[in-house]
Amino acid sequence: MRIAFVIPGSGGGGVRSVVRIATGLIGHGCSVRILYRHQPPDLRDRVRQMYLAVRYRRGHAWLRSFPGEALPYESLTPKLVGSNDLIVGVGVSCVLAIADLPPHCGIKVHNSRGVEPWRSDDMTRAWAIPMPRIVVASHLVPLMRDAGSDDPIFVAPNGVDRADYFPSVPESDRVGVGTVYHGGDVKDPELILSALVKLSRLRPSLPQYLFSTFPRPRRLPANATFVRFPSLAAARELYSRSLVWFLASRNEGLPNPLLEGMACGCALVSTDCGGAADIIEHGRSGLVVPVGDADAMVQSILRLLDDAALRKRFVAASSEKLENFTWPRAIDAFEHALAAIADGSASPTPRPDHHATSL
């Protein structure tokens, strides 16, 4: 198969996942290119990027590691896209961009990494375009069906690399609680900070571990360890020092921090944010709480901190669950979906059954 991925930029976790999938497809004998949107930064952005690169050694190496052709674009044109068997638009903006391309560019496919509420009008338009879809988590299937999509929908989740994420400190050093901090509304930073402040009052000696691409928030308790733009080794250590890892998001596709926390041996608590349902079986491999409920989050974290036997059962169940989230399986699922779309054998996917209890 000849495949062109169209992605909205050169950085971010979504790019990492696309590069892993695209690299795996090349390994399976496919011809794959990645087209990424490039907007020349203004002077302020250039200065900021230079500062971050020096101060935090920041740099997006995902596209640089891609063994195929990666091309920037400012405007997507038929000449740039060329002729492919399939052209995969990743996310709402790219679906809208590929929808206007002529048929000779290839069969158009919508790859959804999650709901994008910050561009709800564009999302409504993109989801209404007749196009086969590959989604990263099963909760997106009924959402797209409810939005009126009758197109074939395949579920192809991300993977987690156990060579990158594993318990990296002695188990006796696993003593705290951790999370990823993000300032965007969809990640609910207010819940993150409220939960950590409450935990600090209730358990002043409990270490807190966070990493982020954002600056350290002012309300963060003084005893919290906060790392901005961590290396892989630093992030792995923060996971590994946490007894419990929590996710506060209002909405997620398939949240990688939960998979990474599982791989590093953490017990998990998450809001009922969508994609967490594919990862956590409530009461068996973690705890799920209502979106926006800081008190429920804190009580669930305390429950796991205080019940070592329950925590260990969850970690053991999570280790088994991770077998469903390897990169070889993710690449195989994506390739199967593309092959079915290319040969016309794709059929609509039924609504999935969720394992997590909706609270």
N, C-alpha and C positions, 0 to 999 in steps of 0.2 A: 504493500500500500504506500502511496505517496500522501503525506499528511503535512498540512501547514497549521500550526497553532498561532492564533492571534491573541496577544495578551496586552493588558492595558498599561504596562510599564515594565521597568527593568528591575525593580526591587520588591521586597515583601515576601511573606511566607508562601503566598500563592504561586509566585515565580519558582520558588524552590520545588514545590510539588510538581509543577508543569515540567520543569527540567528533568526531574527524576523519572516521570512517566515518559517523556520524549526520549530520553537517553535509553530507557529500557526498550522502547519500541525500535530504536535503531539497532539495539542488540538482537532483536527478533527479526531483523532483516528489512525493516521498513525504511523508507526515505522520509526524513522528518526535518522540517525547518521551523524556526520560531521567529515570528514577526512581533516586535515590541514597540509600543508607542513611545516616541521620544519628543519631549518638549524642551527646547533649550532653556535653561534656567535664567532668570533675571539676575542682576548683580547681587541682590540680597541673598538669593538662594545659593549662588556660587560661593559667596563668602561663608554662608552657613555650612555648606557641604565640605568646604576646605577645613573649617574649624572642627567639624565632627570627625573628619578623616584623620586629623592630627591628634585631637584630644582623645578619641576613643578607638583609633585605628579602624574606623568604620569603612566598610566597603561591601557592595553586593557582588559576590563572586559566583553567584549561581549561573548566570548566563555565560560567564567566562569559562565555566567548567563544562559547558554543553559541547559535546563532540561534533554536533551538526552545525548547520548554518544559522546564525542569529542576525537578523537584519532590523535596523530601526526604521520607523516610519512616522511621519507627521500627518500624512493623509493616506488612507488605505486605497490603493488603486489596483485595477485589474492587472496592469503591467507588473507591479511589485508582487502581487500574490501569485501570478502565473497560473499554471494548470496543475491541479492536484486531484487525487481521488477524493480527498476529504479536506475541508477547511474548518477548523475548530475554533469558535469564538469563545474565549474564556471570560465569563462575566457579562453583565448587562451592556456596558458600553461597546464591547467588542461584538456582541451579537447584533446590535444595531448597525455597527460598521460593516459586518460581512453580509447583512441582509440585502444591501444595495448592490452587491457585486453580481456580475452576470453569471449565468449557469456554467460557462466553460471553466470557471475558477475551481469548481469542485462541488461536491455535496456539502451543504452547510450544516454544521452541528453546533448546538449550544452546550457548552460545558459550564455548569453552574457550581460554584464553590460555596454558595449560600445565598440567603436573602440579603438584599441591599436596600434597607429602608431609607437610607440617606438620599437615594435617587428613586423614590417610589414610582413616580410617573414614568420614568424610563424603564423601570422594571416591569410595570404593567404592559408597556408597549412590547418589550422584548419577549415576555412570556406569551404574548398573543400571536407572535410570528410563527407560522407553521414551520417546524424544524425538529428533527430528532434531538433528544437531549440525553446528556450523561451528567448525572448529579453525584455529588460527593457523599451524600447522606440520605437515608431513606425517608426522613421526614419531609424532604422537598417534593417527593412524588405526590402525596395528596394535596400539597399546596398548589402545585402546578395543575393538577386535575381540577381543583376547585376554581382555579383561574381560567379554566376553559380549554386547557391544552389536551388534545386527543392524540398527540404525537407519541411515538415510542419513547419510553424513558428507561434508561439503564442506571443502576446504582454502581459506582466504582469508587470505593473509599480510598483515602490516602493510606500510606504505610508509615511505619516508624522503624528506623534502623537500629537494631539492638547492638550493633557495633559502636554506635554513637551514644545511645542512651542506656545506661545500666547503673546499678548501685556502685558508686565510686568511692565511698568512705566506709569505714567499719560501721556495722549496724549500731554499735554503742554511741556513735556520733549522730545518729538520726534522732533529733531531739525537738524539732520545731514544726512550724506550719508555714506553708509557702503559697505564692500565687504569682501570676504575671500581672503587672500593672499596666493599664492602658487608659489614656485620657479620653478616648472617644465614647460618646454616649451609649453606643450599642454594647460596649464592654462594661457599662455601669461602674465607673470609677467611684461614685458615691457609696455604692454597696461595699466595694473593696475596702475603702477607707473606714467606713462605719464598722464593718466586721473586725478589722484589725484594731481599731481603737477600743471596741468592746472587749476583745480578747486581751488587750494589754491591761485593761482595768481588772479583768477577772483573773488573769494569769500573768502578772507582771514579769515573771522570770522566764516566760515562754519565748524562745527565739522566733523571730519572724524573718522570712527570707523572700525577697522579691527581685525580679529583674524586669527591665523595660527598655523601650526606645525613647520614653519620655523622661523629662527631668524628675528628680525626686519630689514628690508632692509635699507641701508644707505640713499637712495634717498627719503625715505618717508618724507613728510612734517612734520615739528616740531609740528604742532598742531594736529597731528593724534594720536588717542588713539589706541594702539596696544597691544593685549593680546595673548600671546603664550600659547598653550594648555589650552584653557579656560574650566572651568566647564560648565555644561549644563546651569546653572543659569547665568553665565557670558556671554555666547554666546547669550542666550535669551535676555539679557539686551542690548547688542550691536545691535541686530536686532531691538529691541523695541525703541531704541533711534534714529533710522534712518528713515527719511522720504522716502528715496530712497535707495534700495539695488541693486547693479549691479553685473553682471557676465561678465568676460572678456574672457572666454575660447575660444580656437580654436576648441575644440572638447569635447563633453560631451555625456554620456549615458543619464541618467535622473538626472539632477543636483539637489541634495538635498538642497543646499543653497537657491535655488529659492523657493522650497516648504516651507522651514523653514522661509524664509523672508516673504512669503505670509501669513503664519500662524501667524506671529508676527505683521502683519499690515503694511508692507512696500509696496510701489509701486515699480515695477520692471523694470529694463532695462537690456537687455542681448544681447550678440552677437548671431548671427545666427549660433549656434554651434552644431546643431543637436537636442538633446533632449529637448532643451528649447521650441521647437515648440509644444510639447505636453502640456506644462505648460502655455505659454504665447500666447494669441491671440493678435497679433500686432494691436494696436490702440483700443483694447477693455479692456484688462487686463494687459497691459504693453507695452513697446516699444522694438523693435528688431532692432539692428544695424549690419552693416557688420563686419565680423571677422577682427580684426586688426586695426580698424578705431577709433583711440583715439578721434579725433575731433567730430565724430558722437556720440560717447559715452558721451562726455562732454556736447554737445548740448542737447542730450536727457535727461540727468540728470537735466540740468538747466531748461529745459522746464517743467519737473515735479515739480521741486522746486518752480517755479514761477507760476504754475497754480494749485492752491489748489483744484479747482473743478474737474479738470481732474484727479488729483492724487487720490481724494476720489472715483471717479467712478472706477478707476482701482482697488483700494483696495476692493471695494464692489464686483466687478466682480471676483476678485481673490478668495474671500471668498467662492463664489459659486463654482468656479472651484475646490477648494480643496476637495469637496465632492467626486471627482473622485480619490482622492489619500489618502484614509484611509488604514490602515493596514488590517482591515478585508476584504476590497475589494481586496487588493493586494494578500492576502493569498488565497482567493477564486479563483482568476484568475489563480494563480500558480497551485493550486490543480486541477482545471478544465483542464488545459493544460496537467498536468501529467497523469490524468485519461484518457484523450483522447489518449495520446501516449501509455499508458499501454494497453488499450483495442483495439488499432489498428484503432480507428475511426477518428484519426487526419487527416486533409486535409490541403493542402497548403493554406497559408494566402495570400489574395490579397494585392497589394500595397495600403497603406493607403493614405488618403487625409490629408495633413497638414493644420492646421488652421492658423499658423503664416505666414506672408508674407515673402518671401525670398528676401532679399534686396541686 
